[in-house]
């Protein structure tokens, strides 16, 4: 299965590569990312490159899909990331998203995640998608619900220290 570039009215989604290390360094060190998703211990651009290689490119190679860079079509500005992940501790692949603070609240999350969710069902042939978020991350919960996922239970990931809200949607 060939991973493809996806487009929406305002956005382009393309698989993250090591060329995006500087952006991932910035995104993963933004205060809300650390607060709601967690500190991934990315302290240098080289750390970001290594993270992309081990976490994103390995899944992309194995499954044909993974984490996508989200860019604005109008000016190619990198604004966030959205992905379908095979995560330890979850039986169902999950959708995740994160955006730089200045691009939150503009509908980019819903636009990009909707496109990826549609692609997960129609192209990646997944039948069920999950999403996880913290109890404190109300904006993420709202987006997950807007995407059509329904709350199922709480979960805790193997290396996690927080109880997470777990949602699902079926094809």
N, C-alpha and C positions, 0 to 999 in steps of 0.2 A: 504494500500500500504506500503510495507516494504522498508524503505530507505536502500540502499545498498552501499557497497564499490565499487568504480569504479576504473578501471585501464587503463592506457595508456602504451605506450612503456617504458617511463621513470618514470611515476608517479603513485601514489596511491591517490585517493580522498576518504575521509571518513568523515561522519558527525562529526562536531565539538562537543566536549563534555567539561564539566567543567575541565577535565584533561588537556585541552589545554589552560587554563587560562594564564599561563606564556607566551605562544607564542602570544596569542591575545593581551596581555599587550604590548609586544614588537612591534608587527605589527601595532597596532592602535596608537602607539606613535611615529612611524617612521615619519620623517619630510615630506615625500611625501604624506603619508596617511593623515596627518593633513592638508597639503596644498590643496590637490585635493579632498579628500573625506570629511574631516572635523574632528574636535576634538570631540570625543565621551565621553570626560570627564572620561576617564579610567586612574585613578591616582595610583591605587594599583592592585595587583593580585586579591584581593577580588572584586574590581570593575569589573574586567574582567570576573570573575566567575559569578557575578550577571548579567552582560550584556549577556553572553552566555545563561544563564538560561532564562532571560526574552525575549530576541530578537531572539535567534536561536532555543533553545530547544522547546519553545512554538510553533513556526511555524512548526518545524519538527514533533511535536506531532499532530498538527492540519492537516497538509497537506501531511506529509510523505516525505518531502524533504525540503532543506534549504541551510545552509552554510556548505561547505565542507573544511576540512583541506587538503592542498596539500603537500604531502611528496615525496621526491625522493626515488625511489625504491632501488637505489644502496646502500644508507646508512641510510634511514629513517629520513633524515634531514627534518624538517618542514620548508617549504619555502614560503608558502602563503595560500590564501583561495580563493575559488570561490563558488558562490552560486546563487540560484534562489530565489528571494525574492518577497513576497507579501507586497507591500509598500504603505502606505497612500499617496494619491494624484496621484497614477497611476492606470489605469484601467487594465493594462496588467502586469503580473509578469515580473520582470526584472532580468537580469543576471549581476552580479557584480564580481569583482576580485581585489585582492591586493596581492602584493608580497613584501618580504623584499628587500631592495635596491640591495643587492649583488646577487639576483637571477633574477633581471630584465634584459631584452634584451637577454635571452637565449632560448626563445621559450616556456617557461613553461606556460605562460599565455594563449597562443593560444592552446597549447596541452590540458591543463586542461579544459579551457572554451569550446573548441570544443566537448570534450567528454561529458561535462555536458549539452550542448545545444542539442546534439544528444539524450541524455537520457531524457531530458525534453520533447522532441517530441515523442520519441518511448515508454518510460516507464511511465512518469508522465502524458502523454496524453494532454499536452498543445499544443495549435494550434498557438499561437503567443507569442513571447518573445520580450521584450523591453530591452533597455540599456540606461543609462543616464550617462553623464559626464560633466565636466566643459568645458568651451570654451578654457581654458588654458591648459588642459590636452591632449596634442597632442598624446602622446603615447597611452592613453586609446582610443582616437578617432580612431587611426590607427588599434588597435586591434579589436575594435567593427566592423569596416568596413571589416577587414580581415575575421571576423567570418560570414560575409554576411548580417549584419544588415544595414538598410538604414535610413538615416536622415529623420525625419518627421517634427519636429517643436522644439520650445523651450518650456520648462515647468519650473514651480517653485513648489517645494514640500511645503506642508502646513507649516512646521516649518523651511523651508529653507530661506536663505537670498540671494541665487545666482540663476540666470537664468541658466538652464541646457539644454544641447543639448539632444534631445530625438530621439532614433533610434528604429526600429522594424524589425523583420523577421517573416515570416509565415512558417508553416510546409511545 
